Amino acid sequence: MHTLKMNKEVIVEKINYFLVDEFEVETEDIEPRANLKETLELDSLDFVDLVVAIEANFGVKLTGEDFLNVITLQDFYDLIEKKVA
């Protein structure tokens, strides 16, 4: 059980790192309740870059359908956790 929690922590850390590093999101704006589009100000081109970054960092492919129910950063963490499981 501990390794699952650790994996989730690693996922969150990696996502947060490249949001700050590659997307210039302010660290204080990164919180689980943050709306991906509004709070993080990610446009459609950023989402393409985000998909590429996820593939590079986690080895998983995402489609537009994957994002249908992703509203908050927590939803995004959960999506990636599900994909890498």
N, CA, C and O atoms as a GROMACS GRO file, in nm:
protein
  340
    1MET      N    1   0.082  -0.120   0.000
    1MET     CA    2   0.000   0.000   0.000
    1MET      C    3   0.086   0.125   0.000
    1MET      O    4   0.051   0.225  -0.064
    2HIS      N    5   0.197   0.121   0.070
    2HIS     CA    6   0.284   0.238   0.079
    2HIS      C    7   0.341   0.276  -0.058
    2HIS      O    8   0.354   0.394  -0.088
    3THR      N    9   0.375   0.176  -0.140
    3THR     CA   10   0.431   0.207  -0.272
    3THR      C   11   0.330   0.278  -0.361
    3THR      O   12   0.368   0.362  -0.442
    4LEU      N   13   0.201   0.246  -0.347
    4LEU     CA   14   0.098   0.314  -0.425
    4LEU      C   15   0.094   0.463  -0.388
    4LEU      O   16   0.087   0.549  -0.475
    5LYS      N   17   0.099   0.491  -0.258
    5LYS     CA   18   0.099   0.629  -0.212
    5LYS      C   19   0.224   0.700  -0.263
    5LYS      O   20   0.217   0.815  -0.308
    6MET      N   21   0.337   0.633  -0.258
    6MET     CA   22   0.462   0.691  -0.306
    6MET      C   23   0.451   0.720  -0.455
    6MET      O   24   0.496   0.826  -0.500
    7ASN      N   25   0.394   0.629  -0.531
    7ASN     CA   26   0.377   0.651  -0.674
    7ASN      C   27   0.292   0.774  -0.700
    7ASN      O   28   0.323   0.854  -0.790
    8LYS      N   29   0.186   0.790  -0.624
    8LYS     CA   30   0.098   0.906  -0.641
    8LYS      C   31   0.177   1.034  -0.609
    8LYS      O   32   0.164   1.134  -0.680
    9GLU      N   33   0.257   1.030  -0.505
    9GLU     CA   34   0.339   1.146  -0.468
    9GLU      C   35   0.437   1.180  -0.580
    9GLU      O   36   0.457   1.297  -0.612
   10VAL      N   37   0.498   1.078  -0.638
   10VAL     CA   38   0.592   1.099  -0.748
   10VAL      C   39   0.521   1.159  -0.869
   10VAL      O   40   0.573   1.250  -0.934
   11ILE      N   41   0.403   1.109  -0.898
   11ILE     CA   42   0.322   1.160  -1.010
   11ILE      C   43   0.292   1.308  -0.988
   11ILE      O   44   0.312   1.390  -1.077
   12VAL      N   45   0.244   1.342  -0.869
   12VAL     CA   46   0.211   1.480  -0.837
   12VAL      C   47   0.335   1.569  -0.847
   12VAL      O   48   0.328   1.678  -0.903
   13GLU      N   49   0.446   1.523  -0.792
   13GLU     CA   50   0.571   1.601  -0.798
   13GLU      C   51   0.615   1.626  -0.941
   13GLU      O   52   0.652   1.738  -0.977
   14LYS      N   53   0.612   1.521  -1.023
   14LYS     CA   54   0.654   1.536  -1.163
   14LYS      C   55   0.564   1.632  -1.240
   14LYS      O   56   0.612   1.718  -1.313
   15ILE      N   57   0.433   1.617  -1.222
   15ILE     CA   58   0.338   1.705  -1.291
   15ILE      C   59   0.359   1.849  -1.246
   15ILE      O   60   0.367   1.940  -1.329
   16ASN      N   61   0.370   1.869  -1.116
   16ASN     CA   62   0.390   2.005  -1.065
   16ASN      C   63   0.520   2.064  -1.117
   16ASN      O   64   0.526   2.182  -1.152
   17TYR      N   65   0.625   1.982  -1.122
   17TYR     CA   66   0.754   2.032  -1.170
   17TYR      C   67   0.743   2.081  -1.314
   17TYR      O   68   0.787   2.192  -1.344
   18PHE      N   69   0.686   2.000  -1.404
   18PHE     CA   70   0.684   2.048  -1.542
   18PHE      C   71   0.579   2.154  -1.568
   18PHE      O   72   0.590   2.227  -1.666
   19LEU      N   73   0.477   2.165  -1.482
   19LEU     CA   74   0.386   2.279  -1.494
   19LEU      C   75   0.460   2.409  -1.466
   19LEU      O   76   0.441   2.509  -1.536
   20VAL      N   77   0.546   2.407  -1.366
   20VAL     CA   78   0.625   2.526  -1.332
   20VAL      C   79   0.736   2.547  -1.435
   20VAL      O   80   0.756   2.658  -1.484
   21ASP      N   81   0.808   2.440  -1.466
   21ASP     CA   82   0.926   2.449  -1.552
   21ASP      C   83   0.892   2.476  -1.699
   21ASP      O   84   0.954   2.563  -1.761
   22GLU      N   85   0.796   2.404  -1.753
   22GLU     CA   86   0.767   2.415  -1.896
   22GLU      C   87   0.650   2.507  -1.929
   22GLU      O   88   0.644   2.563  -2.038
   23PHE      N   89   0.558   2.524  -1.834
   23PHE     CA   90   0.438   2.604  -1.861
   23PHE      C   91   0.436   2.735  -1.784
   23PHE      O   92   0.342   2.814  -1.794
   24GLU      N   93   0.542   2.759  -1.706
   24GLU     CA   94   0.558   2.882  -1.630
   24GLU      C   95   0.437   2.913  -1.541
   24GLU      O   96   0.398   3.029  -1.524
   25VAL      N   97   0.379   2.807  -1.485
   25VAL     CA   98   0.269   2.823  -1.389
   25VAL      C   99   0.333   2.864  -1.256
   25VAL      O  100   0.435   2.808  -1.216
   26GLU      N  101   0.272   2.960  -1.190
   26GLU     CA  102   0.322   3.003  -1.059
   26GLU      C  103   0.301   2.891  -0.957
   26GLU      O  104   0.195   2.829  -0.953
   27THR      N  105   0.402   2.865  -0.876
   27THR     CA  106   0.396   2.758  -0.777
   27THR      C  107   0.274   2.772  -0.686
   27THR      O  108   0.210   2.673  -0.653
   28GLU      N  109   0.242   2.895  -0.646
   28GLU     CA  110   0.129   2.915  -0.555
   28GLU      C  111  -0.006   2.886  -0.622
   28GLU      O  112  -0.106   2.868  -0.552
   29ASP      N  113  -0.010   2.882  -0.755
   29ASP     CA  114  -0.134   2.850  -0.825
   29ASP      C  115  -0.159   2.699  -0.835
   29ASP      O  116  -0.269   2.656  -0.872
   30ILE      N  117  -0.058   2.620  -0.803
   30ILE     CA  118  -0.070   2.476  -0.815
   30ILE      C  119  -0.128   2.419  -0.686
   30ILE      O  120  -0.060   2.406  -0.585
   31GLU      N  121  -0.256   2.385  -0.694
   31GLU     CA  122  -0.324   2.319  -0.583
   31GLU      C  123  -0.428   2.226  -0.644
   31GLU      O  124  -0.478   2.252  -0.753
   32PRO      N  125  -0.461   2.119  -0.574
   32PRO     CA  126  -0.551   2.018  -0.630
   32PRO      C  127  -0.684   2.073  -0.682
   32PRO      O  128  -0.739   2.019  -0.778
   33ARG      N  129  -0.738   2.177  -0.619
   33ARG     CA  130  -0.867   2.232  -0.662
   33ARG      C  131  -0.856   2.326  -0.782
   33ARG      O  132  -0.958   2.368  -0.836
   34ALA      N  133  -0.735   2.358  -0.823
   34ALA     CA  134  -0.715   2.454  -0.933
   34ALA      C  135  -0.779   2.402  -1.062
   34ALA      O  136  -0.760   2.287  -1.099
   35ASN      N  137  -0.855   2.489  -1.128
   35ASN     CA  138  -0.913   2.456  -1.257
   35ASN      C  139  -0.803   2.465  -1.361
   35ASN      O  140  -0.737   2.568  -1.374
   36LEU      N  141  -0.783   2.356  -1.436
   36LEU     CA  142  -0.672   2.352  -1.532
   36LEU      C  143  -0.678   2.468  -1.631
   36LEU      O  144  -0.576   2.533  -1.656
   37LYS      N  145  -0.793   2.492  -1.686
   37LYS     CA  146  -0.804   2.595  -1.790
   37LYS      C  147  -0.801   2.736  -1.734
   37LYS      O  148  -0.733   2.823  -1.788
   38GLU      N  149  -0.873   2.759  -1.625
   38GLU     CA  150  -0.886   2.894  -1.572
   38GLU      C  151  -0.769   2.935  -1.483
   38GLU      O  152  -0.699   3.032  -1.512
   39THR      N  153  -0.749   2.863  -1.375
   39THR     CA  154  -0.646   2.901  -1.279
   39THR      C  155  -0.506   2.889  -1.339
   39THR      O  156  -0.421   2.975  -1.318
   40LEU      N  157  -0.484   2.781  -1.414
   40LEU     CA  158  -0.351   2.759  -1.470
   40LEU      C  159  -0.334   2.825  -1.606
   40LEU      O  160  -0.224   2.827  -1.662
   41GLU      N  161  -0.443   2.880  -1.660
   41GLU     CA  162  -0.441   2.952  -1.787
   41GLU      C  163  -0.377   2.871  -1.900
   41GLU      O  164  -0.296   2.923  -1.977
   42LEU      N  165  -0.415   2.744  -1.908
   42LEU     CA  166  -0.366   2.659  -2.015
   42LEU      C  167  -0.460   2.667  -2.134
   42LEU      O  168  -0.580   2.643  -2.120
   43ASP      N  169  -0.407   2.702  -2.250
   43ASP     CA  170  -0.491   2.706  -2.370
   43ASP      C  171  -0.479   2.573  -2.445
   43ASP      O  172  -0.411   2.481  -2.400
   44SER      N  173  -0.545   2.564  -2.560
   44SER     CA  174  -0.548   2.436  -2.632
   44SER      C  175  -0.408   2.394  -2.677
   44SER      O  176  -0.377   2.274  -2.678
   45LEU      N  177  -0.323   2.488  -2.713
   45LEU     CA  178  -0.186   2.455  -2.752
   45LEU      C  179  -0.107   2.401  -2.632
   45LEU      O  180  -0.028   2.308  -2.645
   46ASP      N  181  -0.131   2.462  -2.514
   46ASP     CA  182  -0.067   2.414  -2.392
   46ASP      C  183  -0.109   2.271  -2.361
   46ASP      O  184  -0.029   2.191  -2.314
   47PHE      N  185  -0.237   2.238  -2.388
   47PHE     CA  186  -0.284   2.102  -2.364
   47PHE      C  187  -0.210   2.003  -2.454
   47PHE      O  188  -0.180   1.891  -2.410
   48VAL      N  189  -0.182   2.041  -2.578
   48VAL     CA  190  -0.104   1.955  -2.667
   48VAL      C  191   0.035   1.934  -2.608
   48VAL      O  192   0.084   1.821  -2.603
   49ASP      N  193   0.097   2.042  -2.564
   49ASP     CA  194   0.229   2.032  -2.501
   49ASP      C  195   0.223   1.948  -2.374
   49ASP      O  196   0.316   1.874  -2.343
   50LEU      N  197   0.113   1.961  -2.301
   50LEU     CA  198   0.095   1.884  -2.178
   50LEU      C  199   0.087   1.734  -2.209
   50LEU      O  200   0.146   1.653  -2.137
   51VAL      N  201   0.016   1.699  -2.314
   51VAL     CA  202   0.005   1.559  -2.356
   51VAL      C  203   0.143   1.505  -2.393
   51VAL      O  204   0.178   1.393  -2.357
   52VAL      N  205   0.221   1.585  -2.465
   52VAL     CA  206   0.356   1.545  -2.503
   52VAL      C  207   0.444   1.528  -2.378
   52VAL      O  208   0.521   1.432  -2.368
   53ALA      N  209   0.432   1.620  -2.284
   53ALA     CA  210   0.511   1.612  -2.160
   53ALA      C  211   0.473   1.489  -2.078
   53ALA      O  212   0.559   1.424  -2.020
   54ILE      N  213   0.343   1.457  -2.074
   54ILE     CA  214   0.298   1.337  -2.001
   54ILE      C  215   0.355   1.212  -2.066
   54ILE      O  216   0.400   1.120  -1.997
   55GLU      N  217   0.352   1.208  -2.198
   55GLU     CA  218   0.406   1.092  -2.269
   55GLU      C  219   0.555   1.077  -2.242
   55GLU      O  220   0.604   0.967  -2.220
   56ALA      N  221   0.627   1.189  -2.244
   56ALA     CA  222   0.772   1.186  -2.220
   56ALA      C  223   0.805   1.146  -2.077
   56ALA      O  224   0.901   1.073  -2.054
   57ASN      N  225   0.728   1.195  -1.981
   57ASN     CA  226   0.757   1.171  -1.840
   57ASN      C  227   0.702   1.041  -1.784
   57ASN      O  228   0.761   0.982  -1.694
   58PHE      N  229   0.588   0.996  -1.839
   58PHE     CA  230   0.522   0.879  -1.782
   58PHE      C  231   0.506   0.763  -1.881
   58PHE      O  232   0.468   0.653  -1.841
   59GLY      N  233   0.534   0.788  -2.009
   59GLY     CA  234   0.522   0.682  -2.108
   59GLY      C  235   0.380   0.641  -2.139
   59GLY      O  236   0.356   0.528  -2.182
   60VAL      N  237   0.283   0.732  -2.117
   60VAL     CA  238   0.144   0.702  -2.148
   60VAL      C  239   0.091   0.802  -2.250
   60VAL      O  240   0.130   0.918  -2.252
   61LYS      N  241   0.001   0.753  -2.334
   61LYS     CA  242  -0.061   0.840  -2.433
   61LYS      C  243  -0.198   0.886  -2.382
   61LYS      O  244  -0.273   0.808  -2.324
   62LEU      N  245  -0.227   1.013  -2.404
   62LEU     CA  246  -0.356   1.068  -2.366
   62LEU      C  247  -0.430   1.112  -2.491
   62LEU      O  248  -0.369   1.153  -2.590
   63THR      N  249  -0.562   1.101  -2.486
   63THR     CA  250  -0.645   1.146  -2.598
   63THR      C  251  -0.738   1.256  -2.548
   63THR      O  252  -0.747   1.282  -2.428
   64GLY      N  253  -0.806   1.319  -2.640
   64GLY     CA  254  -0.903   1.421  -2.602
   64GLY      C  255  -1.010   1.365  -2.510
   64GLY      O  256  -1.056   1.433  -2.418
   65GLU      N  257  -1.049   1.240  -2.534
   65GLU     CA  258  -1.150   1.175  -2.449
   65GLU      C  259  -1.104   1.164  -2.304
   65GLU      O  260  -1.185   1.173  -2.212
   66ASP      N  261  -0.973   1.145  -2.284
   66ASP     CA  262  -0.920   1.135  -2.148
   66ASP      C  263  -0.948   1.262  -2.068
   66ASP      O  264  -0.964   1.257  -1.946
   67PHE      N  265  -0.955   1.374  -2.138
   67PHE     CA  266  -0.971   1.503  -2.070
   67PHE      C  267  -1.117   1.544  -2.050
   67PHE      O  268  -1.143   1.648  -1.990
   68LEU      N  269  -1.212   1.464  -2.099
   68LEU     CA  270  -1.352   1.501  -2.088
   68LEU      C  271  -1.396   1.530  -1.944
   68LEU      O  272  -1.473   1.623  -1.921
   69ASN      N  273  -1.349   1.452  -1.850
   69ASN     CA  274  -1.388   1.470  -1.711
   69ASN      C  275  -1.279   1.534  -1.626
   69ASN      O  276  -1.287   1.531  -1.503
   70VAL      N  277  -1.178   1.590  -1.690
   70VAL     CA  278  -1.069   1.654  -1.617
   70VAL      C  279  -1.097   1.804  -1.609
   70VAL      O  280  -1.091   1.876  -1.709
   71ILE      N  281  -1.128   1.848  -1.488
   71ILE     CA  282  -1.155   1.990  -1.467
   71ILE      C  283  -1.048   2.051  -1.378
   71ILE      O  284  -0.995   2.159  -1.406
   72THR      N  285  -1.017   1.981  -1.270
   72THR     CA  286  -0.920   2.033  -1.174
   72THR      C  287  -0.786   1.962  -1.188
   72THR      O  288  -0.773   1.860  -1.257
   73LEU      N  289  -0.688   2.018  -1.122
   73LEU     CA  290  -0.556   1.956  -1.121
   73LEU      C  291  -0.563   1.818  -1.056
   73LEU      O  292  -0.493   1.726  -1.098
   74GLN      N  293  -0.648   1.803  -0.953
   74GLN     CA  294  -0.664   1.672  -0.888
   74GLN      C  295  -0.719   1.570  -0.987
   74GLN      O  296  -0.676   1.454  -0.987
   75ASP      N  297  -0.814   1.612  -1.070
   75ASP     CA  298  -0.866   1.521  -1.174
   75ASP      C  299  -0.753   1.476  -1.266
   75ASP      O  300  -0.746   1.360  -1.307
   76PHE      N  301  -0.664   1.569  -1.297
   76PHE     CA  302  -0.551   1.538  -1.384
   76PHE      C  303  -0.455   1.440  -1.318
   76PHE      O  304  -0.410   1.344  -1.380
   77TYR      N  305  -0.422   1.465  -1.190
   77TYR     CA  306  -0.338   1.370  -1.114
   77TYR      C  307  -0.399   1.231  -1.118
   77TYR      O  308  -0.330   1.132  -1.144
   78ASP      N  309  -0.531   1.224  -1.091
   78ASP     CA  310  -0.600   1.095  -1.086
   78ASP      C  311  -0.596   1.025  -1.222
   78ASP      O  312  -0.578   0.904  -1.230
   79LEU      N  313  -0.614   1.102  -1.329
   79LEU     CA  314  -0.608   1.047  -1.464
   79LEU      C  315  -0.472   0.984  -1.490
   79LEU      O  316  -0.464   0.870  -1.538
   80ILE      N  317  -0.367   1.055  -1.459
   80ILE     CA  318  -0.232   1.004  -1.485
   80ILE      C  319  -0.205   0.882  -1.397
   80ILE      O  320  -0.146   0.784  -1.443
   81GLU      N  321  -0.248   0.888  -1.271
   81GLU     CA  322  -0.229   0.773  -1.183
   81GLU      C  323  -0.298   0.649  -1.240
   81GLU      O  324  -0.242   0.540  -1.236
   82LYS      N  325  -0.420   0.666  -1.292
   82LYS     CA  326  -0.495   0.555  -1.350
   82LYS      C  327  -0.422   0.501  -1.474
   82LYS      O  328  -0.416   0.380  -1.495
   83LYS      N  329  -0.367   0.591  -1.556
   83LYS     CA  330  -0.301   0.552  -1.679
   83LYS      C  331  -0.172   0.475  -1.656
   83LYS      O  332  -0.140   0.382  -1.730
   84VAL      N  333  -0.098   0.512  -1.552
   84VAL     CA  334   0.030   0.446  -1.527
   84VAL      C  335   0.015   0.319  -1.445
   84VAL      O  336   0.109   0.240  -1.434
   85ALA      N  337  -0.104   0.298  -1.386
   85ALA     CA  338  -0.127   0.180  -1.301
   85ALA      C  339  -0.123   0.052  -1.382
   85ALA      O  340  -0.140  -0.056  -1.326
   0.00000   0.00000   0.00000
